[in-house]
Amino acid sequence: MTSSNIEAASKFYEVYNNKDLDLIDSIFTDGYVGHVNAHDIVGAENAKGFIGGFIKGIPDAFYDVNEIFESGDKVITRWTCTGTQTGEFYGMPPTGKSIDVKGITIFKISEGKIDELWNCWDQFTLVEQLKS
């Protein structure tokens, strides 16, 4: 049986895999904060902008959750993201190059919704893979 906390965290990856930004409204708390490497993303609307920019640049992005663990109100995932940069990616013109990036995300779940997350992923490898 999957816990409700794991289900909540898993829905986060559905946003990317299904290109469904509207799902964010139902899976984040009103006080959501995302700590993504060196950036803090506060609120669902800002998260939609950030994730939307990622999807715009890598429209076939797919997150494969390799492992998932739960401890109290926290869910930890280790994942791999693959795709091809065919659109503008945060100011970088399309390269047509493939990515294969790994990361770890820790979710804090409150009443079945994502209240906060800490997302650390290999930005260096992503940049190297997209270099012309």
C-alpha positions in Angstrom: 0.0 0.0 0.0 1.3 3.4 -1.0 1.1 6.1 1.7 -0.6 9.4 1.0 2.7 11.2 1.5 4.4 9.2 -1.2 1.3 9.7 -3.5 1.6 13.5 -3.0 5.3 13.5 -3.8 4.7 11.3 -6.9 2.2 13.7 -8.3 5.0 16.3 -8.5 6.6 14.3 -11.2 3.3 14.0 -13.0 3.4 17.7 -13.5 6.6 17.3 -15.7 5.8 13.9 -17.3 2.2 14.9 -18.2 3.0 18.6 -18.9 0.2 19.4 -16.5 1.0 22.7 -14.8 -2.5 23.1 -13.5 -1.9 20.0 -11.3 0.3 22.3 -9.2 -2.8 24.0 -7.8 -4.0 20.8 -6.2 -0.7 19.4 -4.9 1.0 22.5 -3.3 -0.1 24.1 0.0 -0.8 27.9 0.0 2.6 28.4 1.7 4.6 26.3 -0.7 8.4 27.0 -0.9 10.7 25.2 -3.3 14.5 25.3 -2.6 15.9 24.4 -6.0 19.7 24.4 -5.9 20.5 28.1 -5.3 16.9 29.4 -5.9 13.9 29.7 -3.6 10.6 29.5 -5.5 7.8 30.8 -3.4 4.2 30.0 -4.2 2.4 27.9 -6.8 2.4 30.6 -9.5 6.1 31.0 -9.3 6.5 27.3 -9.4 4.4 27.1 -12.6 6.7 29.7 -14.2 9.8 27.8 -13.2 8.6 24.4 -14.2 6.9 25.9 -17.3 10.3 27.3 -18.4 11.9 23.9 -18.0 9.1 22.2 -20.0 9.3 24.9 -22.7 13.0 24.1 -23.2 12.8 20.4 -22.9 9.2 19.5 -23.9 9.8 15.8 -23.8 11.4 15.9 -20.3 10.6 12.7 -18.4 11.4 12.0 -14.7 12.0 8.5 -13.7 11.9 8.0 -9.9 14.6 5.5 -9.2 14.0 5.3 -5.4 11.5 6.7 -3.0 11.6 6.7 0.8 9.3 8.1 3.5 10.2 9.2 7.0 7.5 11.1 9.0 6.3 14.0 7.0 9.2 13.8 4.5 9.5 11.9 1.3 12.9 11.5 -0.4 13.3 10.6 -4.1 16.3 9.9 -6.2 15.5 10.5 -9.9 16.8 10.7 -13.4 15.5 13.2 -15.9 15.9 12.7 -19.7 14.8 14.6 -22.7 15.9 16.8 -25.6 16.3 20.5 -25.6 14.2 21.6 -28.6 13.0 24.9 -27.2 14.5 27.9 -25.5 15.8 26.9 -22.1 16.0 29.8 -19.7 17.5 32.1 -22.4 19.6 29.4 -24.1 18.5 28.8 -27.7 17.5 25.2 -28.7 20.5 22.8 -29.2 18.7 19.6 -30.2 20.9 17.9 -27.6 19.8 15.2 -25.2 20.0 15.4 -21.4 20.4 12.7 -18.8 20.5 14.4 -15.4 20.3 12.9 -11.9 19.0 14.5 -8.7 17.5 14.1 -5.3 14.4 15.8 -3.9 13.2 15.9 -0.4 9.5 16.8 0.0 7.8 18.0 3.2 4.2 16.9 3.1 1.4 18.6 5.1 -2.2 17.3 5.0 -1.6 15.5 1.8 0.0 18.4 -0.1 3.6 19.5 -0.8 4.5 22.3 1.6 8.2 22.5 0.9 10.8 20.8 -1.1 14.6 20.7 -1.4 15.7 19.8 -4.9 19.4 19.2 -5.7 20.4 18.1 -9.1 23.5 18.0 -11.3 23.4 21.4 -13.1 27.0 21.0 -14.2 26.2 17.9 -16.2 23.1 19.5 -17.7 25.1 22.5 -18.9 27.9 20.2 -20.3 25.4 18.1 -22.2 23.8 21.2 -23.8 27.1 22.9 -24.8 27.4 23.5 -28.5 
